[in-house]
Amino acid sequence: MASLLEKLCTKSDIDNAIKSTEELVLVLRFGRESDLVCMELDEILWKTAAGLSKMAKIFSVEVDGASVYMQYFDITLIPATIFFFNGQHMKVDWGTPDHTKFIGSFRNKQDFIDVVEVIYRGAMRGKLMVKNPLDPQNVPKYELLYKEF
């Protein structure tokens, strides 16, 4: 299914998408096309892309070509979905310690649609962080591990 989503392959492609997407939520799915969970997420993203076209642009990003963003957003688990609006990184209070990204796949299309709608409405009001619209049971839980230097 990932081949049905538009792909961003390089850092400059990602930068251009972030800078040029205006008045829409930019959804970037970081992962690997061959990963089963990524395939499941890509199917959800693809099926909702047409219906959300007035609110969002959706791209897939292969992690092997985006090492700068992998480090910047501390992406260690895939798939990771990151949201932007008018060049600003949008954060969502998922009820986890990390508000910068959604880890894993959404349970269904409606969960993803609800998240995009909440981000869009919040961004249109000037908010950079919005509250999670999903049932907390539908948000994957994971432990953050911090390295001490």
C-alpha positions as CSV (number, residue, x, y, z in Angstrom):
1,M,0.0,0.0,0.0
2,A,2.9,2.4,0.6
3,S,3.3,2.8,-3.2
4,L,-0.1,4.4,-3.3
5,L,1.1,7.2,-0.9
6,E,3.3,9.9,-2.2
7,K,6.9,9.3,-1.0
8,L,9.5,11.7,0.3
9,C,12.9,10.3,-0.2
10,T,15.4,12.9,0.8
11,K,15.9,15.6,3.4
12,S,15.3,18.3,0.9
13,D,12.0,16.7,-0.2
14,I,10.9,16.6,3.4
15,D,12.0,20.2,3.9
16,N,10.1,21.4,0.8
17,A,6.9,19.6,1.9
18,I,7.1,21.2,5.4
19,K,7.7,24.7,3.9
20,S,5.3,24.5,1.1
21,T,2.2,23.0,2.7
22,E,0.0,25.9,3.8
23,E,-3.3,25.8,5.6
24,L,-3.3,22.0,5.6
25,V,-2.1,19.4,8.1
26,L,1.1,17.8,6.8
27,V,1.2,14.1,7.9
28,L,4.6,12.4,7.6
29,R,4.7,8.6,8.2
30,F,8.2,7.5,9.0
31,G,8.8,3.8,8.5
32,R,9.8,1.1,6.1
33,E,7.6,0.0,3.2
34,S,8.3,-3.7,4.0
35,D,7.3,-3.5,7.7
36,L,3.9,-5.1,8.4
37,V,2.7,-2.4,10.8
38,C,3.8,0.3,8.3
39,M,1.8,-1.5,5.6
40,E,-1.3,-1.5,7.9
41,L,-0.8,2.2,8.7
42,D,-0.2,3.0,5.0
43,E,-3.5,1.4,4.1
44,I,-5.4,3.5,6.7
45,L,-3.6,6.7,5.5
46,W,-4.3,5.9,1.8
47,K,-8.0,5.1,2.4
48,T,-8.5,8.4,4.2
49,A,-6.3,10.7,2.0
50,A,-9.1,11.6,-0.5
51,G,-11.6,12.3,2.2
52,L,-9.1,14.5,4.2
53,S,-7.8,16.3,1.1
54,K,-9.2,19.7,2.2
55,M,-7.6,19.3,5.6
56,A,-4.4,17.3,5.1
57,K,-1.6,16.2,2.8
58,I,-0.2,12.7,3.6
59,F,3.3,11.4,2.7
60,S,5.3,8.3,3.5
61,V,9.0,8.7,4.4
62,E,11.4,5.8,4.3
63,V,13.5,6.0,7.5
64,D,16.7,4.9,5.6
65,G,16.7,8.2,3.7
66,A,15.8,10.5,6.5
67,S,18.5,10.0,9.1
68,V,18.6,13.7,10.0
69,Y,14.9,13.7,10.9
70,M,15.2,10.4,12.6
71,Q,17.7,11.9,15.0
72,Y,15.9,15.3,15.3
73,F,12.5,13.7,16.3
74,D,14.2,10.8,18.2
75,I,12.5,8.2,16.1
76,T,13.6,4.8,17.4
77,L,10.3,2.9,16.9
78,I,8.5,2.7,13.6
79,P,6.1,3.5,12.2
80,A,6.1,7.1,13.6
81,T,3.6,9.7,12.4
82,I,4.5,13.3,12.7
83,F,2.2,16.3,12.1
84,F,2.9,19.8,10.8
85,F,0.8,22.9,10.1
86,N,2.2,25.9,8.1
87,G,5.7,24.8,8.8
88,Q,5.1,24.3,12.6
89,H,5.5,21.0,14.3
90,M,2.1,20.1,15.8
91,K,2.2,18.2,19.1
92,V,-0.6,16.0,20.5
93,D,-1.0,15.1,24.2
94,W,-1.3,11.3,23.7
95,G,-1.1,10.7,27.4
96,T,2.5,9.4,27.0
97,P,5.7,11.2,27.9
98,D,6.3,12.0,24.1
99,H,4.0,14.5,22.5
100,T,6.0,14.9,19.3
101,K,4.9,11.8,17.4
102,F,2.4,8.9,17.2
103,I,4.1,5.5,17.5
104,G,2.5,2.5,15.8
105,S,-0.6,2.2,13.7
106,F,-4.0,3.8,14.3
107,R,-6.7,1.2,15.1
108,N,-9.0,2.3,12.2
109,K,-9.6,5.0,9.7
110,Q,-11.9,7.0,12.1
111,D,-9.2,7.3,14.7
112,F,-6.9,8.8,12.2
113,I,-9.6,11.1,10.8
114,D,-10.4,12.3,14.4
115,V,-6.7,13.1,15.0
116,V,-6.3,15.1,11.8
117,E,-9.6,17.0,12.5
118,V,-8.5,18.0,16.0
119,I,-5.0,19.1,14.8
120,Y,-6.5,21.1,12.0
121,R,-9.0,22.9,14.2
122,G,-6.4,23.5,16.9
123,A,-3.9,24.8,14.3
124,M,-6.5,27.1,12.8
125,R,-6.9,28.7,16.3
126,G,-3.1,29.1,16.6
127,K,-2.5,26.2,19.0
128,L,0.8,24.2,18.7
129,M,-0.4,21.4,21.0
130,V,-3.8,19.7,21.0
131,K,-5.4,17.1,23.2
132,N,-5.7,13.5,22.1
133,P,-9.3,12.8,20.7
134,L,-8.8,9.0,20.9
135,D,-9.8,6.6,23.6
136,P,-6.6,6.1,25.7
137,Q,-6.8,2.4,25.1
138,N,-6.3,3.0,21.3
139,V,-3.0,4.8,21.9
140,P,0.0,2.4,21.9
141,K,2.0,2.5,25.1
142,Y,5.8,2.3,25.1
143,E,8.6,3.1,27.4
144,L,11.0,5.9,26.6
145,L,14.6,5.0,27.3
146,Y,17.0,7.8,27.9
147,K,20.7,7.6,27.4
148,E,22.9,9.3,30.0
149,F,26.2,10.7,28.7
